[in-house]
Amino acid sequence: MFFADHNPPHFHVLGRDGAAQVSIETLDVIAISGRVDLREALEWAAANRELLRTKWNELSGS
């Protein structure tokens, strides 16, 4: 996540060969560039969704 990032609430996954933005609410990929293996990140996000929501609200000022 980045400070004061745009909606919808999302997090960034950075890989060696690309990057992706993933919705916190649905875990759908919003944007992707290059090749990114999202399996581990999506598993972690599913188990830590409330933490992601809390951090989003802290960083976005919501």
CHARMM-style PDB file with segment names, atoms N, HN, CA, C and O in Angstrom:
ATOM      1  N   MET     1       0.842  -1.172   0.000  1.00  0.00      PROA
ATOM      2  CA  MET     1       0.000   0.000   0.000  1.00  0.00      PROA
ATOM      3  C   MET     1       0.886   1.233   0.000  1.00  0.00      PROA
ATOM      4  O   MET     1       2.018   1.218   0.484  1.00  0.00      PROA
ATOM      5  N   PHE     2       0.338   2.292  -0.555  1.00  0.00      PROA
ATOM      6  HN  PHE     2      -0.582   2.304  -0.948  1.00  0.00      PROA
ATOM      7  CA  PHE     2       1.044   3.555  -0.579  1.00  0.00      PROA
ATOM      8  C   PHE     2       0.226   4.595   0.166  1.00  0.00      PROA
ATOM      9  O   PHE     2      -1.003   4.525   0.178  1.00  0.00      PROA
ATOM     10  N   PHE     3       0.892   5.553   0.785  1.00  0.00      PROA
ATOM     11  HN  PHE     3       1.891   5.609   0.775  1.00  0.00      PROA
ATOM     12  CA  PHE     3       0.225   6.626   1.506  1.00  0.00      PROA
ATOM     13  C   PHE     3      -0.673   7.404   0.555  1.00  0.00      PROA
ATOM     14  O   PHE     3      -0.261   7.754  -0.551  1.00  0.00      PROA
ATOM     15  N   ALA     4      -1.911   7.676   0.991  1.00  0.00      PROA
ATOM     16  HN  ALA     4      -2.246   7.392   1.890  1.00  0.00      PROA
ATOM     17  CA  ALA     4      -2.889   8.475   0.232  1.00  0.00      PROA
ATOM     18  C   ALA     4      -3.140   7.898  -1.163  1.00  0.00      PROA
ATOM     19  O   ALA     4      -3.285   8.646  -2.129  1.00  0.00      PROA
ATOM     20  N   ASP     5      -3.190   6.583  -1.263  1.00  0.00      PROA
ATOM     21  HN  ASP     5      -3.073   5.975  -0.478  1.00  0.00      PROA
ATOM     22  CA  ASP     5      -3.439   5.927  -2.550  1.00  0.00      PROA
ATOM     23  C   ASP     5      -4.902   6.100  -2.950  1.00  0.00      PROA
ATOM     24  O   ASP     5      -5.737   6.440  -2.113  1.00  0.00      PROA
ATOM     25  N   HSD     6      -5.213   5.871  -4.205  1.00  0.00      PROA
ATOM     26  HN  HSD     6      -4.534   5.594  -4.885  1.00  0.00      PROA
ATOM     27  CA  HSD     6      -6.554   6.062  -4.761  1.00  0.00      PROA
ATOM     28  C   HSD     6      -7.460   4.877  -4.425  1.00  0.00      PROA
ATOM     29  O   HSD     6      -6.985   3.790  -4.096  1.00  0.00      PROA
ATOM     30  N   ASN     7      -8.768   5.105  -4.515  1.00  0.00      PROA
ATOM     31  HN  ASN     7      -9.154   5.987  -4.782  1.00  0.00      PROA
ATOM     32  CA  ASN     7      -9.751   4.033  -4.334  1.00  0.00      PROA
ATOM     33  C   ASN     7      -9.835   3.209  -5.604  1.00  0.00      PROA
ATOM     34  O   ASN     7      -9.416   3.702  -6.651  1.00  0.00      PROA
ATOM     35  N   PRO     8     -10.334   2.021  -5.584  1.00  0.00      PROA
ATOM     36  CA  PRO     8     -10.868   1.290  -4.446  1.00  0.00      PROA
ATOM     37  C   PRO     8      -9.733   0.780  -3.557  1.00  0.00      PROA
ATOM     38  O   PRO     8      -8.586   0.712  -3.997  1.00  0.00      PROA
ATOM     39  N   PRO     9     -10.047   0.422  -2.310  1.00  0.00      PROA
ATOM     40  CA  PRO     9      -9.010  -0.103  -1.415  1.00  0.00      PROA
ATOM     41  C   PRO     9      -8.310  -1.310  -2.045  1.00  0.00      PROA
ATOM     42  O   PRO     9      -8.958  -2.264  -2.475  1.00  0.00      PROA
ATOM     43  N   HSD    10      -6.993  -1.250  -2.090  1.00  0.00      PROA
ATOM     44  HN  HSD    10      -6.467  -0.475  -1.741  1.00  0.00      PROA
ATOM     45  CA  HSD    10      -6.220  -2.301  -2.738  1.00  0.00      PROA
ATOM     46  C   HSD    10      -4.819  -2.359  -2.160  1.00  0.00      PROA
ATOM     47  O   HSD    10      -4.404  -1.471  -1.416  1.00  0.00      PROA
ATOM     48  N   PHE    11      -4.103  -3.402  -2.507  1.00  0.00      PROA
ATOM     49  HN  PHE    11      -4.440  -4.123  -3.112  1.00  0.00      PROA
ATOM     50  CA  PHE    11      -2.693  -3.497  -2.141  1.00  0.00      PROA
ATOM     51  C   PHE    11      -1.900  -3.851  -3.392  1.00  0.00      PROA
ATOM     52  O   PHE    11      -2.449  -4.337  -4.381  1.00  0.00      PROA
ATOM     53  N   HSD    12      -0.619  -3.600  -3.327  1.00  0.00      PROA
ATOM     54  HN  HSD    12      -0.173  -3.205  -2.524  1.00  0.00      PROA
ATOM     55  CA  HSD    12       0.276  -3.830  -4.456  1.00  0.00      PROA
ATOM     56  C   HSD    12       1.099  -5.088  -4.204  1.00  0.00      PROA
ATOM     57  O   HSD    12       1.554  -5.334  -3.087  1.00  0.00      PROA
ATOM     58  N   VAL    13       1.281  -5.867  -5.242  1.00  0.00      PROA
ATOM     59  HN  VAL    13       0.911  -5.667  -6.150  1.00  0.00      PROA
ATOM     60  CA  VAL    13       2.153  -7.037  -5.204  1.00  0.00      PROA
ATOM     61  C   VAL    13       3.262  -6.774  -6.208  1.00  0.00      PROA
ATOM     62  O   VAL    13       3.012  -6.608  -7.402  1.00  0.00      PROA
ATOM     63  N   LEU    14       4.487  -6.737  -5.710  1.00  0.00      PROA
ATOM     64  HN  LEU    14       4.690  -6.871  -4.740  1.00  0.00      PROA
ATOM     65  CA  LEU    14       5.640  -6.481  -6.575  1.00  0.00      PROA
ATOM     66  C   LEU    14       6.421  -7.771  -6.746  1.00  0.00      PROA
ATOM     67  O   LEU    14       6.775  -8.429  -5.768  1.00  0.00      PROA
ATOM     68  N   GLY    15       6.683  -8.124  -7.980  1.00  0.00      PROA
ATOM     69  HN  GLY    15       6.395  -7.589  -8.775  1.00  0.00      PROA
ATOM     70  CA  GLY    15       7.456  -9.321  -8.281  1.00  0.00      PROA
ATOM     71  C   GLY    15       8.699  -8.965  -9.072  1.00  0.00      PROA
ATOM     72  O   GLY    15       8.901  -7.811  -9.451  1.00  0.00      PROA
ATOM     73  N   ARG    16       9.509  -9.942  -9.311  1.00  0.00      PROA
ATOM     74  HN  ARG    16       9.345 -10.879  -9.003  1.00  0.00      PROA
ATOM     75  CA  ARG    16      10.748  -9.714 -10.050  1.00  0.00      PROA
ATOM     76  C   ARG    16      10.473  -9.239 -11.470  1.00  0.00      PROA
ATOM     77  O   ARG    16      11.218  -8.423 -12.011  1.00  0.00      PROA
ATOM     78  N   ASP    17       9.394  -9.755 -12.077  1.00  0.00      PROA
ATOM     79  HN  ASP    17       8.789 -10.419 -11.638  1.00  0.00      PROA
ATOM     80  CA  ASP    17       9.115  -9.461 -13.482  1.00  0.00      PROA
ATOM     81  C   ASP    17       7.828  -8.676 -13.712  1.00  0.00      PROA
ATOM     82  O   ASP    17       7.359  -8.581 -14.847  1.00  0.00      PROA
ATOM     83  N   GLY    18       7.249  -8.112 -12.648  1.00  0.00      PROA
ATOM     84  HN  GLY    18       7.629  -8.189 -11.726  1.00  0.00      PROA
ATOM     85  CA  GLY    18       6.009  -7.370 -12.832  1.00  0.00      PROA
ATOM     86  C   GLY    18       5.415  -6.901 -11.523  1.00  0.00      PROA
ATOM     87  O   GLY    18       6.029  -7.009 -10.462  1.00  0.00      PROA
ATOM     88  N   ALA    19       4.201  -6.375 -11.623  1.00  0.00      PROA
ATOM     89  HN  ALA    19       3.702  -6.288 -12.485  1.00  0.00      PROA
ATOM     90  CA  ALA    19       3.501  -5.856 -10.449  1.00  0.00      PROA
ATOM     91  C   ALA    19       2.002  -5.995 -10.670  1.00  0.00      PROA
ATOM     92  O   ALA    19       1.529  -6.082 -11.803  1.00  0.00      PROA
ATOM     93  N   ALA    20       1.265  -6.013  -9.564  1.00  0.00      PROA
ATOM     94  HN  ALA    20       1.649  -5.942  -8.643  1.00  0.00      PROA
ATOM     95  CA  ALA    20      -0.190  -6.110  -9.646  1.00  0.00      PROA
ATOM     96  C   ALA    20      -0.816  -5.296  -8.527  1.00  0.00      PROA
ATOM     97  O   ALA    20      -0.194  -5.048  -7.494  1.00  0.00      PROA
ATOM     98  N   GLN    21      -2.055  -4.887  -8.750  1.00  0.00      PROA
ATOM     99  HN  GLN    21      -2.560  -5.089  -9.589  1.00  0.00      PROA
ATOM    100  CA  GLN    21      -2.886  -4.269  -7.720  1.00  0.00      PROA
ATOM    101  C   GLN    21      -4.057  -5.208  -7.487  1.00  0.00      PROA
ATOM    102  O   GLN    21      -4.677  -5.688  -8.436  1.00  0.00      PROA
ATOM    103  N   VAL    22      -4.360  -5.471  -6.204  1.00  0.00      PROA
ATOM    104  HN  VAL    22      -3.856  -5.082  -5.433  1.00  0.00      PROA
ATOM    105  CA  VAL    22      -5.393  -6.435  -5.844  1.00  0.00      PROA
ATOM    106  C   VAL    22      -6.391  -5.772  -4.906  1.00  0.00      PROA
ATOM    107  O   VAL    22      -5.998  -5.118  -3.940  1.00  0.00      PROA
ATOM    108  N   SER    23      -7.673  -5.937  -5.185  1.00  0.00      PROA
ATOM    109  HN  SER    23      -7.992  -6.468  -5.969  1.00  0.00      PROA
ATOM    110  CA  SER    23      -8.735  -5.403  -4.339  1.00  0.00      PROA
ATOM    111  C   SER    23      -8.701  -6.074  -2.970  1.00  0.00      PROA
ATOM    112  O   SER    23      -8.604  -7.298  -2.877  1.00  0.00      PROA
ATOM    113  N   ILE    24      -8.780  -5.277  -1.913  1.00  0.00      PROA
ATOM    114  HN  ILE    24      -8.859  -4.283  -1.988  1.00  0.00      PROA
ATOM    115  CA  ILE    24      -8.827  -5.835  -0.565  1.00  0.00      PROA
ATOM    116  C   ILE    24     -10.155  -6.550  -0.332  1.00  0.00      PROA
ATOM    117  O   ILE    24     -10.186  -7.607   0.299  1.00  0.00      PROA
ATOM    118  N   GLU    25     -11.235  -5.994  -0.827  1.00  0.00      PROA
ATOM    119  HN  GLU    25     -11.210  -5.136  -1.340  1.00  0.00      PROA
ATOM    120  CA  GLU    25     -12.563  -6.557  -0.560  1.00  0.00      PROA
ATOM    121  C   GLU    25     -12.810  -7.875  -1.279  1.00  0.00      PROA
ATOM    122  O   GLU    25     -13.350  -8.807  -0.684  1.00  0.00      PROA
ATOM    123  N   THR    26     -12.425  -7.969  -2.545  1.00  0.00      PROA
ATOM    124  HN  THR    26     -11.986  -7.212  -3.028  1.00  0.00      PROA
ATOM    125  CA  THR    26     -12.763  -9.154  -3.344  1.00  0.00      PROA
ATOM    126  C   THR    26     -11.562 -10.036  -3.675  1.00  0.00      PROA
ATOM    127  O   THR    26     -11.726 -11.179  -4.100  1.00  0.00      PROA
ATOM    128  N   LEU    27     -10.370  -9.508  -3.481  1.00  0.00      PROA
ATOM    129  HN  LEU    27     -10.237  -8.580  -3.135  1.00  0.00      PROA
ATOM    130  CA  LEU    27      -9.118 -10.152  -3.878  1.00  0.00      PROA
ATOM    131  C   LEU    27      -9.030 -10.364  -5.386  1.00  0.00      PROA
ATOM    132  O   LEU    27      -8.271 -11.210  -5.859  1.00  0.00      PROA
ATOM    133  N   ASP    28      -9.813  -9.589  -6.136  1.00  0.00      PROA
ATOM    134  HN  ASP    28     -10.430  -8.901  -5.752  1.00  0.00      PROA
ATOM    135  CA  ASP    28      -9.707  -9.583  -7.595  1.00  0.00      PROA
ATOM    136  C   ASP    28      -8.508  -8.744  -8.009  1.00  0.00      PROA
ATOM    137  O   ASP    28      -8.183  -7.754  -7.353  1.00  0.00      PROA
ATOM    138  N   VAL    29      -7.856  -9.133  -9.088  1.00  0.00      PROA
ATOM    139  HN  VAL    29      -8.121  -9.937  -9.621  1.00  0.00      PROA
ATOM    140  CA  VAL    29      -6.752  -8.348  -9.633  1.00  0.00      PROA
ATOM    141  C   VAL    29      -7.342  -7.148 -10.359  1.00  0.00      PROA
ATOM    142  O   VAL    29      -8.148  -7.304 -11.277  1.00  0.00      PROA
ATOM    143  N   ILE    30      -6.939  -5.949  -9.946  1.00  0.00      PROA
ATOM    144  HN  ILE    30      -6.285  -5.822  -9.201  1.00  0.00      PROA
ATOM    145  CA  ILE    30      -7.426  -4.703 -10.542  1.00  0.00      PROA
ATOM    146  C   ILE    30      -6.562  -4.327 -11.740  1.00  0.00      PROA
ATOM    147  O   ILE    30      -7.068  -3.890 -12.774  1.00  0.00      PROA
ATOM    148  N   ALA    31      -5.260  -4.502 -11.589  1.00  0.00      PROA
ATOM    149  HN  ALA    31      -4.848  -4.857 -10.750  1.00  0.00      PROA
ATOM    150  CA  ALA    31      -4.316  -4.154 -12.657  1.00  0.00      PROA
ATOM    151  C   ALA    31      -3.103  -5.066 -12.528  1.00  0.00      PROA
ATOM    152  O   ALA    31      -2.743  -5.503 -11.435  1.00  0.00      PROA
ATOM    153  N   ILE    32      -2.488  -5.338 -13.664  1.00  0.00      PROA
ATOM    154  HN  ILE    32      -2.781  -4.983 -14.552  1.00  0.00      PROA
ATOM    155  CA  ILE    32      -1.292  -6.179 -13.651  1.00  0.00      PROA
ATOM    156  C   ILE    32      -0.396  -5.769 -14.811  1.00  0.00      PROA
ATOM    157  O   ILE    32      -0.871  -5.434 -15.896  1.00  0.00      PROA
ATOM    158  N   SER    33       0.894  -5.801 -14.564  1.00  0.00      PROA
ATOM    159  HN  SER    33       1.281  -6.073 -13.683  1.00  0.00      PROA
ATOM    160  CA  SER    33       1.856  -5.557 -15.636  1.00  0.00      PROA
ATOM    161  C   SER    33       2.965  -6.590 -15.501  1.00  0.00      PROA
ATOM    162  O   SER    33       3.475  -6.836 -14.408  1.00  0.00      PROA
ATOM    163  N   GLY    34       3.321  -7.175 -16.604  1.00  0.00      PROA
ATOM    164  HN  GLY    34       2.907  -6.975 -17.492  1.00  0.00      PROA
ATOM    165  CA  GLY    34       4.343  -8.209 -16.570  1.00  0.00      PROA
ATOM    166  C   GLY    34       3.805  -9.503 -15.986  1.00  0.00      PROA
ATOM    167  O   GLY    34       2.599  -9.749 -15.983  1.00  0.00      PROA
ATOM    168  N   ARG    35       4.714 -10.319 -15.495  1.00  0.00      PROA
ATOM    169  HN  ARG    35       5.694 -10.120 -15.497  1.00  0.00      PROA
ATOM    170  CA  ARG    35       4.339 -11.615 -14.925  1.00  0.00      PROA
ATOM    171  C   ARG    35       4.541 -11.569 -13.421  1.00  0.00      PROA
ATOM    172  O   ARG    35       5.628 -11.257 -12.934  1.00  0.00      PROA
ATOM    173  N   VAL    36       3.478 -11.884 -12.692  1.00  0.00      PROA
ATOM    174  HN  VAL    36       2.595 -12.137 -13.088  1.00  0.00      PROA
ATOM    175  CA  VAL    36       3.529 -11.871 -11.233  1.00  0.00      PROA
ATOM    176  C   VAL    36       2.839 -13.133 -10.721  1.00  0.00      PROA
ATOM    177  O   VAL    36       1.708 -13.426 -11.108  1.00  0.00      PROA
ATOM    178  N   ASP    37       3.515 -13.871  -9.859  1.00  0.00      PROA
ATOM    179  HN  ASP    37       4.434 -13.633  -9.544  1.00  0.00      PROA
ATOM    180  CA  ASP    37       2.904 -15.037  -9.215  1.00  0.00      PROA
ATOM    181  C   ASP    37       2.169 -14.537  -7.975  1.00  0.00      PROA
ATOM    182  O   ASP    37       2.793 -14.110  -7.003  1.00  0.00      PROA
ATOM    183  N   LEU    38       0.850 -14.592  -8.018  1.00  0.00      PROA
ATOM    184  HN  LEU    38       0.343 -14.939  -8.807  1.00  0.00      PROA
ATOM    185  CA  LEU    38       0.026 -14.017  -6.955  1.00  0.00      PROA
ATOM    186  C   LEU    38      -0.431 -15.030  -5.912  1.00  0.00      PROA
ATOM    187  O   LEU    38      -1.050 -14.638  -4.923  1.00  0.00      PROA
ATOM    188  N   ARG    39      -0.154 -16.292  -6.094  1.00  0.00      PROA
ATOM    189  HN  ARG    39       0.349 -16.610  -6.898  1.00  0.00      PROA
ATOM    190  CA  ARG    39      -0.701 -17.317  -5.193  1.00  0.00      PROA
ATOM    191  C   ARG    39      -0.404 -17.049  -3.725  1.00  0.00      PROA
ATOM    192  O   ARG    39      -1.325 -17.014  -2.909  1.00  0.00      PROA
ATOM    193  N   GLU    40       0.844 -16.861  -3.380  1.00  0.00      PROA
ATOM    194  HN  GLU    40       1.592 -16.888  -4.043  1.00  0.00      PROA
ATOM    195  CA  GLU    40       1.219 -16.665  -1.977  1.00  0.00      PROA
ATOM    196  C   GLU    40       0.630 -15.370  -1.426  1.00  0.00      PROA
ATOM    197  O   GLU    40       0.149 -15.340  -0.293  1.00  0.00      PROA
ATOM    198  N   ALA    41       0.664 -14.308  -2.214  1.00  0.00      PROA
ATOM    199  HN  ALA    41       1.055 -14.332  -3.134  1.00  0.00      PROA
ATOM    200  CA  ALA    41       0.119 -13.022  -1.768  1.00  0.00      PROA
ATOM    201  C   ALA    41      -1.384 -13.116  -1.533  1.00  0.00      PROA
ATOM    202  O   ALA    41      -1.892 -12.564  -0.557  1.00  0.00      PROA
ATOM    203  N   LEU    42      -2.100 -13.806  -2.415  1.00  0.00      PROA
ATOM    204  HN  LEU    42      -1.688 -14.254  -3.208  1.00  0.00      PROA
ATOM    205  CA  LEU    42      -3.549 -13.935  -2.254  1.00  0.00      PROA
ATOM    206  C   LEU    42      -3.909 -14.803  -1.056  1.00  0.00      PROA
ATOM    207  O   LEU    42      -4.887 -14.521  -0.363  1.00  0.00      PROA
ATOM    208  N   GLU    43      -3.141 -15.845  -0.803  1.00  0.00      PROA
ATOM    209  HN  GLU    43      -2.346 -16.074  -1.366  1.00  0.00      PROA
ATOM    210  CA  GLU    43      -3.376 -16.668   0.385  1.00  0.00      PROA
ATOM    211  C   GLU    43      -3.175 -15.846   1.650  1.00  0.00      PROA
ATOM    212  O   GLU    43      -3.986 -15.909   2.574  1.00  0.00      PROA
ATOM    213  N   TRP    44      -2.083 -15.070   1.690  1.00  0.00      PROA
ATOM    214  HN  TRP    44      -1.424 -15.019   0.940  1.00  0.00      PROA
ATOM    215  CA  TRP    44      -1.813 -14.231   2.852  1.00  0.00      PROA
ATOM    216  C   TRP    44      -2.918 -13.186   3.013  1.00  0.00      PROA
ATOM    217  O   TRP    44      -3.401 -12.963   4.123  1.00  0.00      PROA
ATOM    218  N   ALA    45      -3.316 -12.553   1.926  1.00  0.00      PROA
ATOM    219  HN  ALA    45      -2.925 -12.735   1.024  1.00  0.00      PROA
ATOM    220  CA  ALA    45      -4.343 -11.511   1.986  1.00  0.00      PROA
ATOM    221  C   ALA    45      -5.678 -12.069   2.475  1.00  0.00      PROA
ATOM    222  O   ALA    45      -6.371 -11.414   3.253  1.00  0.00      PROA
ATOM    223  N   ALA    46      -6.041 -13.255   2.034  1.00  0.00      PROA
ATOM    224  HN  ALA    46      -5.478 -13.787   1.402  1.00  0.00      PROA
ATOM    225  CA  ALA    46      -7.298 -13.866   2.472  1.00  0.00      PROA
ATOM    226  C   ALA    46      -7.294 -14.093   3.980  1.00  0.00      PROA
ATOM    227  O   ALA    46      -8.321 -13.930   4.638  1.00  0.00      PROA
ATOM    228  N   ALA    47      -6.152 -14.463   4.522  1.00  0.00      PROA
ATOM    229  HN  ALA    47      -5.317 -14.595   3.987  1.00  0.00      PROA
ATOM    230  CA  ALA    47      -6.035 -14.717   5.957  1.00  0.00      PROA
ATOM    231  C   ALA    47      -5.871 -13.437   6.771  1.00  0.00      PROA
ATOM    232  O   ALA    47      -6.047 -13.454   7.989  1.00  0.00      PROA
ATOM    233  N   ASN    48      -5.537 -12.326   6.112  1.00  0.00      PROA
ATOM    234  HN  ASN    48      -5.394 -12.312   5.122  1.00  0.00      PROA
ATOM    235  CA  ASN    48      -5.234 -11.075   6.820  1.00  0.00      PROA
ATOM    236  C   ASN    48      -6.025  -9.893   6.280  1.00  0.00      PROA
ATOM    237  O   ASN    48      -5.554  -8.757   6.322  1.00  0.00      PROA
ATOM    238  N   ARG    49      -7.205 -10.151   5.783  1.00  0.00      PROA
ATOM    239  HN  ARG    49      -7.588 -11.074   5.749  1.00  0.00      PROA
ATOM    240  CA  ARG    49      -7.999  -9.095   5.145  1.00  0.00      PROA
ATOM    241  C   ARG    49      -8.321  -7.957   6.115  1.00  0.00      PROA
ATOM    242  O   ARG    49      -8.277  -6.792   5.721  1.00  0.00      PROA
ATOM    243  N   GLU    50      -8.642  -8.268   7.364  1.00  0.00      PROA
ATOM    244  HN  GLU    50      -8.678  -9.215   7.683  1.00  0.00      PROA
ATOM    245  CA  GLU    50      -8.973  -7.213   8.333  1.00  0.00      PROA
ATOM    246  C   GLU    50      -7.764  -6.308   8.578  1.00  0.00      PROA
ATOM    247  O   GLU    50      -7.921  -5.092   8.691  1.00  0.00      PROA
ATOM    248  N   LEU    51      -6.575  -6.874   8.662  1.00  0.00      PROA
ATOM    249  HN  LEU    51      -6.446  -7.861   8.571  1.00  0.00      PROA
ATOM    250  CA  LEU    51      -5.353  -6.077   8.798  1.00  0.00      PROA
ATOM    251  C   LEU    51      -5.176  -5.174   7.585  1.00  0.00      PROA
ATOM    252  O   LEU    51      -4.822  -4.004   7.735  1.00  0.00      PROA
ATOM    253  N   LEU    52      -5.412  -5.691   6.397  1.00  0.00      PROA
ATOM    254  HN  LEU    52      -5.699  -6.641   6.275  1.00  0.00      PROA
ATOM    255  CA  LEU    52      -5.304  -4.878   5.184  1.00  0.00      PROA
ATOM    256  C   LEU    52      -6.297  -3.718   5.211  1.00  0.00      PROA
ATOM    257  O   LEU    52      -5.945  -2.596   4.848  1.00  0.00      PROA
ATOM    258  N   ARG    53      -7.533  -3.979   5.638  1.00  0.00      PROA
ATOM    259  HN  ARG    53      -7.818  -4.891   5.933  1.00  0.00      PROA
ATOM    260  CA  ARG    53      -8.533  -2.901   5.736  1.00  0.00      PROA
ATOM    261  C   ARG    53      -8.083  -1.836   6.727  1.00  0.00      PROA
ATOM    262  O   ARG    53      -8.189  -0.641   6.452  1.00  0.00      PROA
ATOM    263  N   THR    54      -7.581  -2.271   7.881  1.00  0.00      PROA
ATOM    264  HN  THR    54      -7.495  -3.242   8.105  1.00  0.00      PROA
ATOM    265  CA  THR    54      -7.121  -1.331   8.906  1.00  0.00      PROA
ATOM    266  C   THR    54      -5.978  -0.474   8.381  1.00  0.00      PROA
ATOM    267  O   THR    54      -5.987   0.746   8.550  1.00  0.00      PROA
ATOM    268  N   LYS    55      -5.005  -1.095   7.752  1.00  0.00      PROA
ATOM    269  HN  LYS    55      -4.998  -2.085   7.615  1.00  0.00      PROA
ATOM    270  CA  LYS    55      -3.859  -0.344   7.211  1.00  0.00      PROA
ATOM    271  C   LYS    55      -4.304   0.604   6.108  1.00  0.00      PROA
ATOM    272  O   LYS    55      -3.819   1.733   6.030  1.00  0.00      PROA
ATOM    273  N   TRP    56      -5.230   0.155   5.244  1.00  0.00      PROA
ATOM    274  HN  TRP    56      -5.624  -0.762   5.307  1.00  0.00      PROA
ATOM    275  CA  TRP    56      -5.743   1.034   4.190  1.00  0.00      PROA
ATOM    276  C   TRP    56      -6.349   2.289   4.820  1.00  0.00      PROA
ATOM    277  O   TRP    56      -6.062   3.405   4.385  1.00  0.00      PROA
ATOM    278  N   ASN    57      -7.179   2.109   5.834  1.00  0.00      PROA
ATOM    279  HN  ASN    57      -7.413   1.202   6.186  1.00  0.00      PROA
ATOM    280  CA  ASN    57      -7.829   3.247   6.488  1.00  0.00      PROA
ATOM    281  C   ASN    57      -6.813   4.167   7.150  1.00  0.00      PROA
ATOM    282  O   ASN    57      -6.969   5.387   7.105  1.00  0.00      PROA
ATOM    283  N   GLU    58      -5.778   3.608   7.763  1.00  0.00      PROA
ATOM    284  HN  GLU    58      -5.651   2.617   7.800  1.00  0.00      PROA
ATOM    285  CA  GLU    58      -4.723   4.427   8.374  1.00  0.00      PROA
ATOM    286  C   GLU    58      -3.993   5.251   7.320  1.00  0.00      PROA
ATOM    287  O   GLU    58      -3.767   6.446   7.512  1.00  0.00      PROA
ATOM    288  N   LEU    59      -3.624   4.623   6.214  1.00  0.00      PROA
ATOM    289  HN  LEU    59      -3.808   3.652   6.058  1.00  0.00      PROA
ATOM    290  CA  LEU    59      -2.826   5.298   5.194  1.00  0.00      PROA
ATOM    291  C   LEU    59      -3.635   6.258   4.331  1.00  0.00      PROA
ATOM    292  O   LEU    59      -3.101   7.250   3.834  1.00  0.00      PROA
ATOM    293  N   SER    60      -4.921   5.966   4.152  1.00  0.00      PROA
ATOM    294  HN  SER    60      -5.355   5.160   4.556  1.00  0.00      PROA
ATOM    295  CA  SER    60      -5.732   6.823   3.283  1.00  0.00      PROA
ATOM    296  C   SER    60      -6.434   7.931   4.055  1.00  0.00      PROA
ATOM    297  O   SER    60      -7.020   8.835   3.459  1.00  0.00      PROA
ATOM    298  N   GLY    61      -6.375   7.862   5.385  1.00  0.00      PROA
ATOM    299  HN  GLY    61      -5.899   7.128   5.869  1.00  0.00      PROA
ATOM    300  CA  GLY    61      -7.035   8.882   6.194  1.00  0.00      PROA
ATOM    301  C   GLY    61      -8.531   8.672   6.298  1.00  0.00      PROA
ATOM    302  O   GLY    61      -9.260   9.587   6.682  1.00  0.00      PROA
ATOM    303  N   SER    62      -9.003   7.473   5.960  1.00  0.00      PROA
ATOM    304  HN  SER    62      -8.411   6.730   5.648  1.00  0.00      PROA
ATOM    305  CA  SER    62     -10.447   7.172   6.023  1.00  0.00      PROA
ATOM    306  C   SER    62     -10.884   6.920   7.447  1.00  0.00      PROA
ATOM    307  OT1 SER    62     -12.060   6.653   7.693  1.00  0.00      PROA
TER     308      SER     62
END
